[in-house]
Amino acid sequence: MKGYITYASARATQAEELGRAIPLIADQVAARSALGQLAGPGPIFVGIGASLAAACAPVWELRSRGIHSLRLGAGDYPVPFPPSVHPIVGISQSGRSAETLAVLESVPQELRFAVVNSEPSPIGRIASTLSLGNLADSYASTLGYTATVAALGLLADSWDGGTPDAGWWRLAETFAEVEDRLTAPVSALAELFATVSSSDFVGAGPAVGSAEAGALLFREVARIPATGMSTRQYLHGSMESAGDGVHVVFGDSRELDLATTLADAGHHVVLVSAEAVDASPTLHPVLLPKLPAAQRAVLEALVMQILVGAVADVRGVEIEEFVFHNADTKVSVDAGGAA
């Protein structure tokens, strides 16, 4: 990917671009599967920020099939990575994430896999790479994030003899339908965030990544301090400081009780669920179709993108610029993508 496009531009073409990207990614996954590269011990995903969040639902899918898999923050553990039989999948849209590159460099060549968008890149040069195709993306990632979730979801479905769910080939159409149905009502919820000083994002197991990515978007785009965590972590004490913020909850089971409890106590709750729930003055349901975890994570990201864009407008925040620029999170590259 060369440069960035505006948040609005990336959002406007996202459904169409996903429709083009998913079959191309699926072809790459199928080719690796045919070569026997997606067999044996399950993958360990490593990444930073949104890239780490994108791996949550795919890990859930793999473990639901009995395949050992997990995700790790690339910068949260010492390198070299300990000896392991598990393939290491580095996730980096830019292909330049310094911590992810360091992890991959520390493991044997045959264990290095990656999912990247920008090519050529330092990570792409050292790992067997699934490419998103140099998709044009916004600075606060939109299409890059949803396409990454799709790539990891297809990889998870295909691992160790699995078959990609048929819903992937309909997802772009489903995405467009959901976007058309939800843009107006979700945008209207932005007024809830007009003066809040913080927001909690809480998700069921497979949706923890959506909670993390949602909180990150609200920090990046709307400048609202936000925290993402799992439902069970939230129930174990964190909800005691519910305060005057808005709570965004993802899920279909214990999350329904959580949302109702908070709403009944006078806290505004945006409930993103596949279960129909009656609205109230403080409970604001957003209904999604029932889909496998990774596909649903793509739609949960869509809801957050719609909402945070509207919140930025309400709060008068310019989306296209970050406040801080940290020079040590990305490695520098030459024209050929070498570090």
Steps between C-alpha positions, in 0.01 A plus 500: 500500500637840403376777728156533655153604385243682710287318752185589305648375172610171653157448654316584179664221298552245774226252406607502136868462586427211736311334218814517287749415774337195660512273191863598435593426861304172488699394193826559685377301799387214276839490327682473833259234617561297184874517569448364852610823667186531714531168680624382837526707820278806502633851440605754757403849385714798599422866442454843651187713547227437244703218344493313831128567539435360151629158609251453784203351314721280275669355810154429642406321178815287509463403864133419442625240252740356758810658343743657745544867414549829680587864441781693664596865511816513291671743736385348828748210526877468468664392176618263372170314497541172694546182295160386376339272245225754437515724192524868590267725301606864513221748432595844373310704243805710425738204513728730702391443862830490687393264778328253266802497269729428797291199606499354148874552460557297817328180381609248233418591143257209458284632787468856366160596362346845467193694395587842356342763279794707377744336264792488471573518873759380752262240644395386154866445409566252783170308536257295295244773452129528440450834326192720530604656170627850584149616584453874539425568867442788738744610770268366770460165329164405346529272196845383604357373828192327358703338222754379757224337705373334182847370409555359848150353503555323168834373630335369818219330306751328272754387758569128530259383230218744571283666236422872482141575600279582201398824667832659410391522135182685605659718764553808284132496405398445862734782603335740253152401616588549867668830424192627317269390782707624794674820387216734600404343836860441609605852400213636709659342808797735470323760712536265798876559481487878459635585846619172652850477645547126445343187354520127572495239222413149611474180296424131526797264441506517118412870508775613738692609192205716393497662844875565476478635145197713588678655797806567284289672233333722759839603634647561153203655323289667769774559765284336769686297765366148450574151628423167335469177696321166519161461662636279777782741582249784509271310736788434738512852639560733207134591457494641854632830365239524225488877548330733253646357180326303225546123497527304176429128545546222240335162545195280523497326838634640829539831317122540487478490880802728530349757267165488679664535842695806394202655319267442795755681719471804273808446281472531124586172327544428129436126467636345178336159485341239276221464757202734472464709816246770580639851514457729798601859578844369601531174302576542131506166309677459166391175333744299288437178306610170652834410341813304594730688736753638252237613248303664776814681618513669159145631552573604858788706363261661254269609783793655685619681187157651441463600864843650557484704180174655616639555851802684356260728312297567814811580701666703223806275472704484179525130410796507264779597739647331807627706793819304567747341258736238641806439285591160646186298420570457127828408336627718218513346153669563169325505162511119482335449838819399684545612859 
